[in-house]
Amino acid sequence: MNVKKIVEEYLKVNKYDGLCCLDVPCGCLLGDLAPCGEMSEKCRPGHRENVDKHTPCECDDSGEDHWHIVAHGDFGVVNEEEAKQWVCECGAVCDPWASEWRWNGMEWEHHHGYPIGHVIATKMPNTALTDLSG
């Protein structure tokens, strides 16, 4: 089994229609995943939305019947207050704008350098963060 098949199975099981990438305006359907040959970590699961020719659209297919894959959730949108609820095991609180923090699509990770690398942080309720700082 290869990565493409693993992704395909995940999409089917979770009832997604395909993938889209927010950095590059592209989308692919389940039956033809990554025809570009460049499935990446930036591809997100999504649902197909049909657009009819009378609906204004900013893409190249505006004025024709076409479709888009729309990402599930607010991928790429940073909620700073929510991000600050994530704490690394070293005690560092997430700063979503700092280079040592990254969002992996499900949780925040804090970079500890070689050889440790990125460590998954734990989401703490706001009250727990107050206890940590006090």
C-alpha positions as CSV (number, residue, x, y, z in Angstrom):
1,M,0.0,0.0,0.0
2,N,1.4,3.5,-0.9
3,V,0.7,6.9,0.5
4,K,-1.9,7.7,-2.2
5,K,-3.9,4.6,-1.3
6,I,-3.7,5.4,2.4
7,V,-5.0,9.0,1.8
8,E,-7.7,7.6,-0.6
9,E,-8.9,5.2,2.1
10,Y,-8.9,7.9,4.8
11,L,-11.0,10.2,2.5
12,K,-13.5,7.4,1.8
13,V,-13.9,6.3,5.4
14,N,-14.4,10.0,6.5
15,K,-16.8,10.8,3.6
16,Y,-14.6,13.4,1.9
17,D,-14.8,14.1,-1.8
18,G,-11.2,14.9,-2.4
19,L,-8.3,17.2,-1.5
20,C,-7.6,20.9,-1.9
21,C,-4.6,23.1,-1.2
22,L,-5.0,26.6,0.1
23,D,-1.6,27.8,-1.0
24,V,-2.1,26.9,-4.6
25,P,-5.7,27.1,-5.8
26,C,-6.2,23.5,-6.8
27,G,-8.4,20.6,-5.9
28,C,-8.7,16.9,-6.9
29,L,-11.5,14.4,-6.6
30,L,-11.3,11.0,-4.9
31,G,-11.2,9.1,-8.2
32,D,-8.2,11.2,-9.4
33,L,-6.1,12.1,-6.5
34,A,-3.1,14.4,-7.1
35,P,-3.1,14.3,-10.9
36,C,-0.4,17.0,-10.6
37,G,1.8,14.4,-9.0
38,E,2.5,16.7,-6.1
39,M,0.3,15.6,-3.1
40,S,1.8,17.5,-0.2
41,E,1.4,18.1,3.5
42,K,-0.5,21.3,2.6
43,C,-3.3,19.3,0.9
44,R,-6.4,19.2,3.0
45,P,-9.5,16.9,2.9
46,G,-12.6,18.6,1.6
47,H,-16.1,18.4,0.1
48,R,-17.1,19.1,-3.5
49,E,-19.1,22.2,-4.1
50,N,-20.7,22.7,-7.5
51,V,-20.6,26.2,-9.0
52,D,-23.0,26.9,-11.8
53,K,-22.1,29.2,-14.7
54,H,-24.3,32.0,-13.4
55,T,-22.5,32.2,-10.1
56,P,-19.6,34.7,-10.0
57,C,-16.4,33.0,-9.2
58,E,-12.8,34.2,-8.9
59,C,-11.3,31.1,-10.6
60,D,-10.4,30.6,-14.3
61,D,-13.6,28.6,-14.8
62,S,-16.0,31.5,-14.0
63,G,-18.9,31.6,-16.4
64,E,-18.9,27.8,-16.8
65,D,-20.4,25.0,-14.7
66,H,-17.6,23.7,-12.5
67,W,-16.7,22.5,-9.0
68,H,-14.3,23.3,-6.1
69,I,-13.1,21.2,-3.2
70,V,-13.6,23.2,-0.1
71,A,-11.4,22.4,2.9
72,H,-13.1,21.0,6.0
73,G,-12.7,23.4,8.9
74,D,-10.7,26.6,9.1
75,F,-7.4,25.3,7.8
76,G,-4.8,28.1,7.6
77,V,-6.7,30.3,9.9
78,V,-4.9,30.9,13.2
79,N,-7.0,31.6,16.3
80,E,-4.3,33.2,18.5
81,E,-6.2,32.8,21.8
82,E,-6.9,29.1,21.1
83,A,-3.3,28.6,20.1
84,K,-2.1,30.0,23.4
85,Q,-3.9,27.2,25.2
86,W,-1.3,24.7,23.9
87,V,1.7,24.0,26.2
88,C,4.8,22.0,25.4
89,E,6.1,19.4,27.9
90,C,9.1,21.9,28.4
91,G,6.6,24.4,29.7
92,A,6.6,26.7,26.7
93,V,3.2,28.2,25.8
94,C,2.4,28.3,22.1
95,D,3.2,31.5,20.2
96,P,1.6,30.8,16.8
97,W,3.8,33.5,15.1
98,A,7.1,32.2,16.4
99,S,9.2,30.0,14.1
100,E,9.7,27.3,16.7
101,W,5.9,26.5,16.7
102,R,4.0,24.8,13.9
103,W,0.4,23.5,13.4
104,N,0.5,19.9,12.0
105,G,-3.2,19.9,11.0
106,M,-4.4,18.5,14.3
107,E,-2.3,19.9,17.1
108,W,0.5,22.4,17.8
109,E,4.2,21.3,17.9
110,H,7.1,22.9,19.6
111,H,10.6,22.6,18.0
112,H,13.4,21.5,20.3
113,G,16.2,21.2,17.8
114,Y,18.3,18.2,16.8
115,P,18.0,15.4,17.8
116,I,14.6,15.8,19.4
117,G,12.8,17.7,16.7
118,H,9.2,18.7,17.1
119,V,7.3,17.8,20.2
120,I,3.5,17.7,20.3
121,A,2.0,20.1,22.8
122,T,-1.0,19.5,25.0
123,K,-4.1,21.7,24.9
124,M,-4.8,23.0,28.4
125,P,-8.0,24.8,29.5
126,N,-7.5,28.5,30.3
127,T,-7.8,27.9,34.0
128,A,-4.8,25.5,33.9
129,L,-2.7,28.1,32.2
130,T,-3.5,30.6,34.9
131,D,-2.4,28.0,37.5
132,L,0.9,27.5,35.6
133,S,1.7,31.2,35.5
134,G,0.8,31.9,39.1
